[in-house]
Amino acid sequence: MEYHPEIVGSTNAMVKLRELVAQVAPTQSTVLILGETGTGKDLVAKAIHQNSLRKDEWMVTVNCAALPPDLIESELFGHEKGSFTGASERRIGKWELADKGTLFLDEIGELPMAVQAKLLRALQEREIERMGGNEVIKTDVRIIAATSKDLAEEVRQGKFRADLFFRLNVFPVTIPPLRERKQDIRALTAYFLKKHAIRSNRKVLRISGKVIKTMMAHSWHGNVRELENWVERSVLMTSGPVIDQVFLSVEDQILDSIMVGNRVKTVDEVVRAHILQVLKLCEGKVAGPGGAAQMLQMPPTTLHSMIKRLGIQKVYAE
C-alpha cells in the first residue's frame, strides 16, 4: 500500500494509524478522522483516497470552517439560477462534483444544524437536490470527514446532530498529537528540512543536537503544522549548513508559557513555574538580600508557605 509521503513516523501510534488506513482505504465505508489542529487530517484523507478503488476519480474538499453559514449549503449541493439573491446562474455543488469519487468534509463540526439535516439525508438516500431546484440527483460519493472537535461532546451539548454523528462515525481514525509521539520529531524535522531547503534553494544540511533537544521539550500546540512552519522559518533564517538556533515565534513562546498539552495551565501551575525560575536565578536563596522573596516583592514567610503548598522541591529552598 502507498502512503502519502508526509505521513512520517515510526511510533506505535503511527504504525497503528497506517494499519487503520490500510484496512479502510479499499472499502466504501465512511471515515471520520479525529485529531487536533495541525496533526495532518487532510494527509490521512488523501492517503485513504489514493489507496481506494476511487483513486482515479476526483477527491473534492470542502473546508466547513472557512465558509460563511449562508453559503455552505450552496457550496455542498449547488443551486439553480434565481434560487437566491445573487444566484445569476446554475452552480454545481461539491457533492455532485465528487460523484464516483471522494468528498472530504474538513472541520465538519462547524456545519450549521440546518445543513447537518440536509447532509444526513444525502448520506442516507445517496441523492441530493440543488438549492431552488426540484430535481432529485442520484450520486455515488464516498465521504471522509474530519474534525478537531469532540463530536460526542458536541452531541451532548446539542450542537451536533446525534443521527449524523452516528452516520459519520462508521470507521473513526484518530491521529495522535505530536506531543504524544515526540520520538517522531527527529524524522519529521529531517523530512521538512530537505523539503524546505530545496524550495528555498538553501544548502542547510542538518539541525544541531542542541536544537533537536529543545524541539523535543517544546509542547507543539500546533502539532506537525507548527513543526513544519518552524523548520521553514529556520531554513530561511540560517545562513550556514547547520541550524543551531531555535527560531520559535513570539506566539509559540507565549503558548508554551500558558499551556500544558492541550489545556491552559491553572494559576497554581503558572505561579509554581515562575517561583521555580526565580529560585533558580537566586540559587535557592529565599530570604535576605538578593533572595527570591525580595525579587518577588513578598514577605519570606509568604513565599515559604507558597513553596510548601505548591510542592516545590526543598532543594530550591533556603
N, C-alpha and C positions, 0 to 999 in steps of 0.2 A: 504494500500500500504506500502511496506517495503522501507526504505531509507538506503543508505549507512551510517554506524554508525558515520562516521567522518563529515557528513554534520550537523554541530552543529549551533544552533542559533534560537532565538525567535523573532528577529526584524521583522518589516513588510516586509522588502526586502527579508528575508529568507523564510517567510511564503509564499510570492508570488512566490519565486523560487520553493518551494515544489509543489505549485499548478500547475505551468507550467510543472514540471517533471511528475506529476500525469496525466496531460492532454495528453502529447505527448508520454509517455512511451508505452502504449498499441497499438499505431498506427505503421504504417510502414514508417512514414514521416522522411525525412532527418532533422537533428537537427544541428544548428550552435550555439556552446557555446562560448560566448564572455566574456572576463574578463582579468584583469591584471595578470601578472605572480604571481603564488603563491596563487591564490584565490580558487583553488580546481576544476578546469575544468575537470580533469580526474575523480574525485569522482562523479561529476554530470553525466558524461558519463556512469560510472559504474552503477549508480542508474537507469538511463534510461534503460540500457540493462537488468539489473537484474529484472526489473518490466515489461519487454516486453514479447511478445509471443515467442521471440527467446532466452529466458533466459537459456534454456538447451543446447544451441549451443555455439560456441566459440565467445568471443569478442576479436578480434585481434587488436592490437595497433601499429600504425606507428608514430614515432616522426619525423615529416618532417624537423625539425630544426637540428636533430642530424645526418642526413645522408648527405654525400657528394653529390652535384648535379648530378654527373655522375652515382651514384648508386641508386638514388631514383626510377627511372623507373623500374629497375630490382627488387628492394625490393617490389614495389607495384604489378607489373604484372608478375614477374618471367621471366625466359629466357630459351632458348633452348641451348643445348650443341653446342659450337663453335660460338655462336652469337656475341661474342666479345672476345678480348684477356683476357684469364684467365677463360673463361666460359668452364670449363672442363666437366661439366655435366648439365643436365636439373635441373632447380630450380623452384619450385612452389612459386609464389608470395603471398603476404599477402592478396590481394584481393580474390584470388582463395581459400586460406585457410579459409577465412571468409564466404564462401558460406553457405547459410541458417542461418548465424549468423550476427554479427555486426562488422563493420570495423570502428575503431576510428582513425581519422586522426588528430593528435595533432599538433598544430602550423602550420596549413595549409597555413597560409600566407607566409611561407618560400618556398613553392613549386616553382621551376623554371617554366617559362612561357611554355616551351616545354612540360613539364609533365602536366601542367594545362590543355592543349588541350586534352591530352590522357585521363585524369581523367574525363573531361567533356563528352567525347564520351562514356566512361564506364558508367557514370551516366545516360546518355540519352538512350543508347542501352541495358544496363544491360548485356553487353558482353565485353570480353577482348581478346587480343592476347598477347601471351608471346613474349618477345623480340627475334627476329630472327626466329619466327615461323609464320605459315600462317593458323593455326587452330583457328577458332573462338570458344571461350569458353563461353557458356551461364552461367550466375550467378544470384544468388538471395542474394543480400547483402544489409543490411541496413547501411547507412552512418551516423555517428556522427562526425562532425568536430569541431575543437576548435582553437581559435586564441587569442593572446594578442594584435594583431594589429587592427587598424581601417580599415577593409577591404573596406569600402565605399571610404575612402580617398585613399587607395592603388589603387582602380579602377580609381579614378580621376587622379592619377599620372601615370597611365599606367603601374603599377607594378603588377596588378592582373586582370585577365580577367573578364569583366563585366558579360558575359554569365554564367561563372562558379559561380560567386558570387550569381547571382540570383537563380541558381540551388541549391546552398547550403543554402541560406537564406530563406528556406521554413518556418522554425519554430525557430526563434532566441531566445536564452535563455541567459540573461546577469547576471553574478554573480557580486554583488557589492564588491568593495574593502573594506578591513577591517576598514579603517579609516571612512567609511560611516556607519558602524554598530558596533561602539565601545561598545555598550551595550552587545554585544555577547562575549566580551573578557573574562569576568569572567567565563562563561560557557565553553568556549574553553580552557582556561588555566586549569580548573578543569579536563576536559577530557584528555588533554595531560599530565597533572601531573600524573594521575592514570596510563595512558599507559606507560609512560617512567619510573615511579617508579618501576613498575612490571618488565619491560625489564631490568632495571639496578640493580634490587634486592636492592633497596634503600627504606628506610622507611620514605620518605618525604610525609607528610600528607597534608600540605596546604601552601599557599602563603600569606604573610603578607599583611595587608591592605595598608601599605605604598608602597609596591612594586606594588600592583594592581593599585594604584593611578598613579604611574609612568608609568605603562603599558598603562593606559587609555590616557595618554598625549603623548605617543610615536606615530610617524607617520605611522609605519608599511608599509614601501615601498615594502617589500617582502610579505606583506599580511599574510595569515594564515600559509603559509610555514615558514615565518620568526618567527612567534609567536611559532610555534611548535619547531623550532630549538632553540629558546631562552629557552623554558621550558626544553627541553632535556639537554641543556648545564647547566642550573641552577640546575637540579636534580643531575648531575654529580659533580658539584662544591659545593654542600651543604652537610654538614656532619650531621646536626641535622634534626628534623622533620619539620622545617619551613624554607621556602625560604624567607629571609629577606633582600636580597641584589640584586641589579639589575646587571645582567651579560650581558650587551649589548656588542657586538663585536666592535672593533675599526671602522670597515666598517659601522656598524649601526650608530655609533655616528657621523661619517663624513657625512653620508647621511642625518641625522637629521639636520645638520648644513647648508646644501645647498639645501634641498628640502622642498617644501610646497605641500602637497598632492602628486600628480604625476608629478609635474613640478619642474624645477630648479628655485630657488629663483633669483630675479633680484638683481643687485648690490645694489640698494637702500634698498631692504629688508635685505640683509646681513649687510650693514652698519648700518641700523637702529637698528637691533638686537644687534650688537656689542656695539653701543653707549649706548643703554639701559642698558646692562650689566655693562659697565664701570661706568655709572651714579649711578647704584645701589651700586656698590662697593664703590663709593665716597660719598654715602648717599646724592646724589642730588647736590653736590657741583660741579660747572662748572669751575670757575676761581680760581686762587690763589694756594698756596702750597697744594699739595695733591688733587687738583681738577682734574676733568675729562680731561680738556684741557691739563694740564701738563702731565697726564698719556698717552694721545693720541698724545702728541708732536705736538700740533697745537695751533694757536692763539685762545684765548677765543672768539673773535668776529666771527671767522670762525665756531667754534663749536656752538655758539648761532644761527648762520644762518642755520646750518645743522639741529639743533633741531627743528627750526621753519618749515623748508622746509619738513622735514620727518614726521611732525605731532606728535612729541614725546610729551607726556603729560607734562604740566608745573610743575607738582608736582615734577618732577625729576630735574627741572632747579633750578638755584641759587635763 
